[in-house]
Amino acid sequence: AADMPEGAPAAAAEIGDVSRSADLSGLTKAQRDYLRAQERNTKRMVSESKHKSYRDRVSSMNEYLSNLSEHYDVPRVSKH
């Protein structure tokens, strides 16, 4: 604990359970809200993805990429 940087309360809150008030005592309301939202989103994403197999995740990603517009394609560099 002695070698922790000055931002240690925020780092500890990101790693551990955000609901513990000891980790959040030195943070502003906006920082606490951000960390809580981040934790909720992480839990949601993990719960959604743990039911999919690797093959299902890959096919979902491929479907997502195929639906993107050509704006995201790599531009041609030469005319050859």
WOZI-V242939 format. One line per field, one symbol per residue. psi: psi as a letter, one per 30 degrees, with the letter a starting at -180 (. if undefined). A space follows every 50 residues. Layout:
# WOZI-V242939
psi: ???
This chain:
# WOZI-V242939
psi: ffgklegeeeeeeeeakffkfefgeglleeeeeeeeeeeeeeeeeeeeff fkleeeeeeeeeeeeffllffflklkelg.
